[in-house]
Amino acid sequence: MNKFILFLACFFVSTISFSACPQGDSFYSKSVKASIPFYQNCALLENDEESQIRLAGIFRNGEKNAQKNEMKALLFYHLAADNGNAFAQTELAKMLIEMDSNPEKRERLASYLRQIKSSLNRAGDYSFKGEILHPFVLLLLASESAEQKWYYSTTVKYSSEAAKIIKEYQLSESKKQELLRAASLWKQRKMMETAKEVLSESEFQTFEKIIFPKQGKADPFLRKQAISNLKTKVENYLK
């Protein structure tokens, strides 16, 4: 994988940031290959999830005159999935399942995961972490209702396909509980990313202390109140 792309991905992803990519769209109708640099700028520098998904599709399928590249397809689905896009979460889960079942592709997947792991040291406290969630976790997140996703903005909040795939997943009860905890931690991280973006520095510090007190467990009433106040801030931020 192009290490420069991976480097950019770790540093320029933010939580609530979407933009169109008219230059990419303009070139796409004429030459897919020529559109790629424009989509990459939008995907990496502006965190445009639609560009991320478009690039993932281009590299996954080798559209027209563009060359297939599974690693780049993983990266761009990964970025869109980390934004909470349900379509990207579902497609990424499907790719992970397919690659893990193929011995040759499993090694390429392992290589990608190693590179993602190495990116963790370069990420900030609440910035893009670089982890790839278990396919079941991705599907769980994608199948949740849109109403549960108020704390992050995304163009696609629900996937009926993800809900169908989950029903076919064969996991032990203990494994399911482990993965449910992983999904909960991911959502917690997204909430903290959003809080850091929409709250002032002092407000965020107060919010963090309530959600993650240094001693003991969080007070249920104060936690509920803090999250309710954050929700109001998010709603105003997105207007």
C-alpha positions, 0 to 999 in steps of 0.5 A: 500500500502507498504509505503516504496515503496511509499517513494522510489517512491517520492525520486528516480524518475528523468526525463531522466533515463532509464535502462534495467533490465536483472535480472528481465527479467531472473527471469520473464521467470522462476517465475514472483514472483521471478522477482518482487524484481529485477523489483522493484529495477529497477523501483524505484532506476533506474526509468526504465519505462519498469520495472514500466509497467511490475510491473503494469501489474503483480499486475493488472492481478495477473500474474501466481503465483503473487498476484493481488494488485490494489494499486501497479498497480496504483503506477507503472503505475503512475510512468511510466505515470509521465515519460510521457509513453503514454501506462502507461498514457492510462492504468492508465486513464482506471484504474481510470475510471473503479475504480471510477465507482465502489463504492467498488473500489472507496474507495480504489482509494480514499485511494491511492489518500490520500497516494499520497497527503501525499507524496507531502510534501516529494518531491523536487521542480521539483521532482516527485510530486505524483499527479494523473492527471484526466483521460482526462488529461492523455489521452490528454498527451498520444494522443499528437504527439511524436514531442511535447515531445522532453523535456522528454524521454520515450519509448512510446510517442503516444497512438492511443487508448488514442485518440479514448477514448478521442473522447468518453469523455463527458465533458462540455466546461468549464471542458475541458478548466480546464483540458487543463490547467492542462495538460499544467501545467504538461508539464511545470513541465516536461520541468522544470525537464528536464532543471534542469537536463541538464543545469548547475546551473547558466544556470538553474537559468537564464532559470527559470528567463526567464520562470517565471519572478518575475514581469510581464509576460515572454517575448515571444521572450526570452522565445522562445529562451530559450526553443529552447536552451534547446531543443538543450541541450536535443538533445545533452544530449540524443545522 
